[in-house]
Amino acid sequence: MKRILSILATIFVVCVNAQTQVNSTEQLSAEKTYTIYNPHFTAYAIFSPEDHSTYVWTAEMTGDEGHAVKNDSYSQTFDPTSPYGAWMVVEYHQHTYIYNVGAQKFLVVGVTGGTQATTLQDDPVPVTISDDGEGNFNFITTEGKRNYMCVAPQMTYPVSVWTTDDAGSVWQIRENTSVPADYETCMAILESKVILTGKLEIVTRNGNIYSGASGGGFTDNIVLSQPITFSAQGVDGYSCPDGVVIRHGRNLDGPQFVEGEKQWSEYPVEANKALTTIPADSVDGDIRLTAIWERVSEDADVLVFSDEFDGEGEPRADYWMRTPRARSTWNRWCSADPRVVFEQGGALHCLAIRTPDDVEDTEPMLTGGIKSQGLFSFQYGHAEARIKTNQWRGNFPAFWMMPADNSAGWPNAGEIDIWETIDNSTQSWHTVHTNWTYNLHQGTNSQTKSGIDYSCWHTYAVDLNSEAITWYVDGAKVWSYTKSTDSNALSNGQWPFDAPFYLILNQSVGNGSWAANADTNHTYETLFDWVRVYQPADITAVDRMIEEELEARKSNLSLRSQLYYDLQGRPVSNPSHGIYIYKGKKIIR
């Protein structure tokens, strides 16, 4: 069998379920990713879309042949440089049948004396078996409502049978009928199907867009020709004057027309918490949802810090520094290597990788993280980030906060874990660490968890004020930790949170204590789409925060002519409209 699987030129196998249908007019593209579920063997297929080019589809196994795990998924790409030209050559004079889902009919390719004749016939068709006596055969059979087909060794689909109407139709792969043992050229693909997908991109400012189906986050991929529902939620006191702009099609960053052919379309819809549906006929390729909210109420919270991670390479040095290596579990393998922290594709990538051969390091892995210590911290407000991680044994990423003044030591000065997860867990963890909860083991409400689908992006947030800390996942409240009214609890460190805290974003790995031991052969990755911090309009602690930030940065600041500073203590030469520090006072320009 392995010998046969390796020879693309001599084998072509497709098994079809004629009943299940996923239709699409999307033209197959070498630039897109397609997904196959539950493959049992390597398979090859030829598609001829309306541009009359031929694509080779390969479903690659990640494990041993015949040992794929049910519901595993595999990504495919299409190679437009097929060695077979416009079609494959039928080697033998046979009849072949294949079900075209888009047309909902069987395609019959008849070969007689080297002449090809093609017709579309209604479902079902009678059983036909052809064998040349040398183990090469074609057959299709009807069993109840199922139609099965298996072909070997080669098939031809003339370009003429691919019209504009059914170009890019999805072939539903199911299984083959029982095959005599000596016909080893017929391979089974059990309960599989190919789904055409597009990319989904969400671009927001001062708000977010959530899935209407789950109320949570979206995945990166969407199934074509399937409607999408979403809701749009901005910060209170902010409006979205342009609404949610929906751009759909292909080449979304390019011109709308190329040589007279329309690449994409777009239209706006109102941005609100009510569900909005993108109809199936607009889910015809990639989709970008863009929503920009603006502050319109003087009482609304003020955006005091944000990083959209839209650059390439190293994160901004005026916002972040790398998390250095130390002796805690989370930072024991931290590295400044550029391969473990970088911005790319509109997100911050934090990785844990096997130590490369070109790095002189005694540790088995390198992990990456960034922190705003000494560059930005805040007392009271709202911090949030949109995050996606890839769960695996030993995974241990986090979005969390530590005190700017840690002179009291850990955990006395406090720690706020906005989000953590471990291993293959389907939970998100939200925690506080204090002397009261950690050292004295007092209280039962220092941690909570919530169920999460980690195939999706999610937004994790925390609200801090003088009375409570409240956690949110995708805009929904999940837990609160409140300041005690008991003097004994307070004197023993139950509430060390009336002070500035800074942000940490990192990818770590476990050591067996909480998260499992790291798989040192695996690459762990967590993506941060953006991070934002808001504070109440009265900026309750900005004066003290700025003084502390500037004091911490004095050694790095030269005496320059700038008199204005932003709310993170960074000098501004030409301030635009906004809130600034001028001669030690807050002003609005």
Summary of the structure (lengths in Angstrom):
residues: 589
radius of gyration: 29.2
end to end distance: 74.2
largest distance: 97.2
contacts: 1871
relative contact order: 0.10
helix: 6%
strand: 40%
